[in-house]
């Protein structure tokens, strides 16, 4: 571990590749020999345009998508997309259909419901979001304008391990917390979005990757900055974009490509998850995973201890060991270890070694 740095298990903002941070640090004061920081340079400058276009190209290359898809950079977090999507694509006659698999999936649905254009296709809420609804559980109206899924659920530690079959209904996905973490047939999705602060960069920008046919036209009555067509037609440059955030997304995408792409990310992420879930499963009930095994997330591992008192002790002692951010979300309690692409295997080894020692000392 680098001197003065901890293993950062926070769910977002989250750990970033150390190589990326060092590269950004090295060129922070004089970006591309401009004599200015990337924070100061004009978004209309050719130096920034090169960053913008390469970031888009690297993302599309990692996803294996062609010219029928476009990459946008928007703002407002995934939370703003929860409203923009139904505003742009759903109507009362053709509502958006939502799969409720966790807190953020539910929040997305509530925005559509507030607008009067949402319906529920499936839900695991009554089972405390312990699993992702299966294909057989999906009831998608054939008149739906889209099916919306949250592909990874950070709070509950569940993740889709299949691509839903929609029988022609456009498939929309919030991939905020597992974007570019493994190979997926992204061409089966019509619209993907991700708040990048979990797995791809700093907070402040949303990555949208969608079919051009969806982005070309938005309802005329919408305000300019709530139309996806505005971002599409102006290459995400209608107003000043969050240039530094896009710059960091580009560097992270380039880092993923240099490491071996999504296949290598998946291999590393599975190895980390297998180690951590293995310790939980072998703990004789001391650690209890929240998610059902066939829905377990490779990004966010959630678990409980025998008592809340022990959980508080676990968090305090973990922090003393340089293991930061392991406390679960306030709405569910317990523990959560976020092991995104940038979390090194050594960090998970350090966490599991601590977990074993803590269990033996407190059982």
C-alpha positions as MATLAB code, in Angstrom:
seq = 'XXXXXXXXXXXXXXXXXXXXXXXXXXXXXXXXXXXXXXXXXXXXXXXXXXXXXXXXXXXXXXXXXXXXXXXXXXXXXXXXXXXXXXXXXXXXXXXXXXXXXXXXXXXXXXXXXXXXXXXXXXXXXXXXXXXXXXXXXXXXXXXXXXXXXXXXXXXXXXXXXXXXXXXXXXXXXXXXXXXXXXXXXXXXXXXXXXXXXXXXXXXXXXXXXXXXXXXXXXXXXXXXXXXXXXXXXXXXXXXXXXXXXXXXXXXXXXXXXXXXXXXXXXXXXXXXXXXXXXXXXXXXXXXXXXXXXXXXXXXXXXXXXXXXXXXXXXXXXXXXXXXXXXXXXXXXXXXXXXXXXXXXXXXXXXXXXXXXXXXXXXX';
ca = [
       0.000    0.000    0.000;
       1.255    3.491   -0.895;
       2.543    5.506    2.060;
      -0.137    7.545    3.843;
      -2.946    5.930    1.841;
      -5.612    3.569    3.146;
      -7.542    0.815    1.413;
     -10.665    2.707    0.414;
     -13.803    0.535    0.483;
     -16.192    3.495    0.197;
     -19.141    2.989   -2.187;
     -18.815    6.334   -3.931;
     -16.990    8.594   -4.231;
     -14.718    5.614   -4.297;
     -11.208    4.397   -4.916;
      -9.551    5.309   -8.214;
      -6.561    3.638   -9.869;
      -3.381    4.930   -8.270;
      -1.721    5.130  -11.695;
      -4.504    7.418  -12.880;
      -4.200    9.674   -9.845;
      -0.438    9.941  -10.303;
      -0.778   10.707  -14.002;
      -3.304   13.449  -13.292;
      -1.067   14.820  -10.540;
       1.928   14.958  -12.873;
       0.133   17.081  -15.466;
      -2.097   19.026  -13.098;
      -0.295   22.368  -13.366;
       0.564   22.216  -17.061;
      -1.873   20.177  -19.093;
      -0.727   19.232  -22.611;
       1.936   21.985  -22.520;
      -0.805   24.601  -22.420;
       0.662   26.360  -19.405;
      -2.663   25.840  -17.655;
      -4.295   23.202  -15.500;
      -7.055   21.048  -16.966;
      -9.224   22.894  -14.410;
      -8.480   26.205  -16.123;
      -8.475   25.366  -19.796;
     -11.394   26.281  -22.049;
     -13.785   23.480  -22.971;
     -13.597   24.864  -26.513;
      -9.814   24.516  -26.680;
      -8.346   21.873  -29.022;
      -6.399   20.378  -26.102;
      -9.643   19.679  -24.258;
     -11.419   18.458  -27.384;
      -8.773   15.748  -27.730;
      -9.540   14.608  -24.160;
     -13.286   14.653  -24.797;
     -13.144   12.633  -28.010;
     -10.654   10.068  -26.713;
     -12.727    9.455  -23.598;
     -15.772    8.778  -25.763;
     -13.805    6.522  -28.119;
     -12.240    4.478  -25.313;
     -15.590    3.933  -23.599;
     -17.213    2.746  -26.824;
     -14.235    0.508  -27.613;
     -14.434   -1.145  -24.181;
     -18.152   -1.720  -24.683;
     -17.734   -3.050  -28.212;
     -20.336   -0.667  -29.610;
     -20.566    0.786  -33.097;
     -21.636    4.008  -34.757;
     -25.297    3.502  -33.887;
     -24.445    4.434  -30.282;
     -23.305    7.760  -28.881;
     -21.547    8.714  -25.641;
     -22.810   11.715  -23.720;
     -21.578   13.450  -20.586;
     -24.370   14.968  -18.504;
     -24.680   16.341  -14.985;
     -27.015   16.063  -12.021;
     -25.925   12.572  -11.079;
     -27.875    9.410  -11.802;
     -30.627   10.968   -9.691;
     -31.323   13.548  -12.406;
     -31.464   10.795  -15.010;
     -34.213    9.186  -12.926;
     -36.380   12.155  -13.946;
     -34.935   12.902  -17.387;
     -35.549    9.399  -18.709;
     -39.319    9.339  -18.162;
     -39.576   13.001  -19.209;
     -37.896   12.197  -22.521;
     -39.242    8.718  -23.271;
     -42.388    7.816  -21.321;
     -46.020    8.874  -21.629;
     -49.199    7.938  -19.794;
     -50.139    5.737  -22.751;
     -46.644    4.211  -22.952;
     -45.219    4.259  -19.416;
     -41.775    3.157  -18.421;
     -41.674   -0.275  -16.763;
     -39.397   -0.592  -13.737;
     -37.774   -3.524  -11.964;
     -37.405   -2.731   -8.270;
     -34.252   -4.443   -7.050;
     -32.941   -1.931   -4.526;
     -33.030    1.623   -3.231;
     -31.907    3.401   -6.402;
     -34.120    1.290   -8.635;
     -37.010    2.311   -6.407;
     -36.016    5.981   -6.566;
     -35.938    5.819  -10.365;
     -39.437    4.358  -10.395;
     -40.744    6.993   -7.990;
     -39.682    9.777  -10.352;
     -41.632    8.154  -13.183;
     -44.548    7.551  -10.833;
     -44.468   11.224   -9.811;
     -44.789   12.142  -13.481;
     -47.628    9.652  -13.922;
     -45.692    7.567  -16.445;
     -44.335    4.609  -14.450;
     -45.361    1.023  -13.837;
     -43.714   -1.865  -11.954;
     -42.558   -4.895  -13.942;
     -41.137   -6.826  -10.968;
     -39.992   -6.246   -7.410;
     -37.974   -7.956   -4.697;
     -38.790   -5.296   -2.096;
     -40.921   -7.616    0.019;
     -37.918   -9.941    0.342;
     -35.770   -7.015    1.584;
     -34.059   -6.766   -1.790;
     -32.036   -9.905   -1.173;
     -32.171  -10.966   -4.805;
     -32.456   -9.548   -8.293;
     -35.821  -10.444   -9.875;
     -35.361  -13.287  -12.348;
     -36.454  -13.338  -15.963;
     -39.518  -15.393  -15.039;
     -40.571  -12.728  -12.520;
     -40.619   -9.932  -15.112;
     -44.066   -8.829  -16.253;
     -43.305   -6.287  -18.975;
     -46.319   -4.644  -20.615;
     -45.989   -4.831  -24.391;
     -47.009   -1.155  -24.526;
     -44.167   -0.037  -22.222;
     -41.821    2.579  -23.650;
     -38.845    0.897  -21.954;
     -37.815   -1.536  -19.228;
     -35.589    0.096  -16.616;
     -33.210   -1.930  -14.445;
     -30.557   -0.961  -11.901;
     -27.801   -3.400  -12.808;
     -25.934   -3.330   -9.496;
     -27.446   -2.397   -6.154;
     -24.800   -0.819   -3.950;
     -26.825   -0.659   -0.742;
     -28.019   -4.276   -0.751;
     -25.070   -5.876   -2.547;
     -26.937   -7.517   -5.422;
     -26.139   -7.535   -9.138;
     -27.681   -8.773  -12.361;
     -25.961  -11.820  -13.802;
     -28.174  -11.970  -16.857;
     -29.433   -9.541  -19.491;
     -33.232   -9.283  -19.338;
     -35.154  -10.389  -22.403;
     -37.718   -7.699  -23.185;
     -39.413   -8.961  -26.377;
     -38.716   -5.762  -28.235;
     -39.249   -3.255  -25.420;
     -36.158   -0.975  -25.236;
     -33.851   -1.912  -22.351;
     -32.581    0.922  -20.131;
     -30.022    0.366  -17.366;
     -28.514    2.307  -14.504;
     -24.979    0.883  -14.336;
     -23.571    3.463  -11.957;
     -21.789    0.986   -9.691;
     -20.644   -1.745  -12.087;
     -20.037    0.100  -15.358;
     -17.067   -1.356  -17.278;
     -16.386   -3.969  -14.598;
     -16.954   -7.044  -16.795;
     -17.826   -8.027  -20.352;
     -21.544   -7.712  -21.141;
     -23.307   -7.724  -24.485;
     -23.931   -3.995  -24.279;
     -25.594   -4.055  -27.690;
     -28.636   -5.629  -26.016;
     -29.175   -2.362  -24.150;
     -30.719    0.684  -25.764;
     -29.786    3.199  -23.076;
     -27.147    2.934  -20.323;
     -26.197    5.574  -17.792;
     -23.786    5.723  -14.877;
     -22.861    8.246  -12.239;
     -19.112    7.732  -12.558;
     -18.111    8.330   -8.923;
     -18.417    4.662   -8.020;
     -16.224    2.938  -10.585;
     -14.950    5.380  -13.214;
     -14.025    8.788  -11.851;
     -14.857   11.632   -9.466;
     -18.360   12.852   -8.682;
     -19.741   15.450  -11.055;
     -20.490   13.769  -14.366;
     -22.831   11.095  -15.675;
     -21.806    8.831  -18.517;
     -24.657    8.089  -20.931;
     -24.255    5.548  -23.720;
     -27.333    5.145  -25.866;
     -28.609    4.450  -29.348;
     -28.518    7.566  -31.492;
     -32.093    6.909  -32.554;
     -33.164    7.544  -28.949;
     -31.064   10.662  -28.529;
     -31.883   12.499  -31.730;
     -35.261   13.882  -30.642;
     -36.736   14.926  -27.311;
     -40.164   16.418  -26.514;
     -40.180   20.079  -27.537;
     -41.880   21.203  -24.332;
     -38.955   20.155  -22.144;
     -36.443   22.740  -20.894;
     -33.275   22.775  -22.951;
     -31.008   21.155  -20.376;
     -33.487   18.351  -19.684;
     -33.488   17.172  -23.303;
     -31.110   14.379  -24.236;
     -31.210   15.777  -27.776;
     -29.483   18.927  -26.510;
     -26.498   16.920  -25.278;
     -26.499   14.762  -28.416;
     -26.637   17.611  -30.940;
     -24.004   19.673  -29.130;
     -21.645   16.786  -28.285;
     -22.252   17.390  -24.552;
     -20.892   20.924  -24.991;
     -24.057   23.023  -25.011;
     -22.871   24.538  -21.749;
     -19.550   24.230  -19.935;
     -19.142   20.533  -19.116;
     -17.413   19.165  -15.998;
     -14.147   19.008  -17.911;
     -11.968   17.659  -15.105;
     -14.397   14.833  -14.366;
     -14.534   13.860  -18.050;
     -10.742   14.007  -18.173;
     -10.581   11.564  -15.252;
     -13.156    9.246  -16.830;
     -11.035    9.225  -19.971;
      -7.908    8.363  -18.030;
      -9.714    5.593  -16.158;
     -11.108    4.120  -19.384;
      -7.629    4.218  -20.908;
      -6.267    2.513  -17.773;
      -8.840   -0.278  -18.098;
      -7.826   -0.817  -21.733;
      -4.146   -0.861  -20.783;
      -4.801   -3.453  -18.055;
      -6.391   -5.854  -20.518;
      -9.930   -4.567  -20.900;
     -13.147   -5.833  -19.392;
     -12.066   -9.472  -19.491;
      -9.165   -8.684  -17.179;
     -11.356   -6.521  -14.942;
     -13.851   -9.385  -14.608;
     -11.072  -11.842  -13.733;
      -9.686   -9.552  -11.037;
     -13.094   -8.639   -9.646;
     -14.199  -12.264   -9.401;
     -10.994  -13.192   -7.590;
     -11.545  -10.415   -5.037;
     -15.221  -11.252   -4.561;
     -14.574  -14.984   -4.238;
     -12.033  -14.350   -1.484;
     -14.322  -12.044    0.476;
     -17.486  -14.140    0.114;
     -15.449  -17.223    0.983;
     -14.496  -15.750    4.355;
     -18.119  -14.777    5.021;
     -19.427  -18.245    4.127;
     -16.770  -20.027    6.196;
     -17.363  -17.938    9.328;
     -19.981  -20.309   10.799;
     -22.595  -17.553   10.892;
     -20.450  -14.863   12.505;
     -20.605  -12.946    9.227;
     -23.970  -13.144    7.432;
     -24.212  -12.037    3.830;
     -27.314  -10.079    2.895;
     -27.662  -11.063   -0.760;
     -28.783  -14.463   -1.972;
     -25.832  -16.290   -3.482;
     -27.031  -16.225   -7.080;
     -27.561  -12.435   -6.885;
     -24.326  -11.490   -5.107;
     -22.566   -8.383   -6.352;
     -18.926   -8.451   -7.444;
     -18.729   -4.743   -6.623;
     -20.402   -4.267   -3.218;
     -20.204   -7.023   -0.609;
     -22.749   -6.544    2.197;
     -22.827   -8.471    5.460;
     -23.878   -8.310    9.094;
     -22.233   -9.315   12.383;
     -23.922  -10.890   15.430;
     -24.790   -7.512   17.014;
     -24.784   -3.801   16.275;
     -22.288   -3.348   19.101;
     -19.849   -5.668   17.326;
     -20.495   -3.883   14.052;
     -19.497   -0.545   15.569;
     -16.378   -2.165   16.995;
     -15.593   -3.724   13.612;
     -15.783   -0.361   11.833;
     -13.574    1.365   14.433;
     -10.902   -1.326   14.444;
     -10.925   -1.650   10.665;
     -10.235    2.065   10.374;
      -7.273    1.690   12.729;
      -5.916   -0.952   10.337;
      -6.155    1.373    7.338;
      -9.389   -0.202    6.054;
     -11.690    2.727    5.353;
     -15.366    2.937    4.394;
     -16.609   -0.506    5.474;
     -19.720    0.741    7.277;
     -22.973   -0.205    5.576;
     -25.519    2.286    4.297;
     -27.429    4.062    7.064;
     -30.752    2.663    5.805;
     -29.756   -0.985    6.296;
     -26.789   -0.997    8.676;
     -24.171   -3.703    8.786;
     -21.018   -3.739    6.676;
     -20.335   -3.007    3.034;
     -17.028   -3.456    1.255;
     -16.958   -1.884   -2.194;
     -14.342   -3.631   -4.303;
     -14.494   -1.770   -7.589;
     -12.035   -2.127  -10.481;
      -9.423    0.024   -8.770;
      -9.406   -1.898   -5.493;
      -6.249   -4.031   -5.547;
      -6.406   -7.687   -4.545;
      -4.029   -6.866   -1.693;
      -6.681   -4.601   -0.213;
      -9.186   -7.449   -0.051;
      -6.516   -9.715    1.462;
      -5.923   -7.083    4.157;
      -9.664   -6.887    4.829;
     -10.194  -10.639    4.999;
      -7.149  -11.086    7.265;
      -8.677   -8.496    9.587;
     -12.075  -10.212    9.410;
     -10.575  -13.550   10.423;
      -8.680  -11.999   13.323;
     -11.738  -10.033   14.459;
     -13.950  -13.124   14.380;
     -11.516  -15.162   16.457;
     -11.202  -12.362   19.014;
     -14.937  -11.744   19.315;
     -16.768  -15.023   18.771;
];
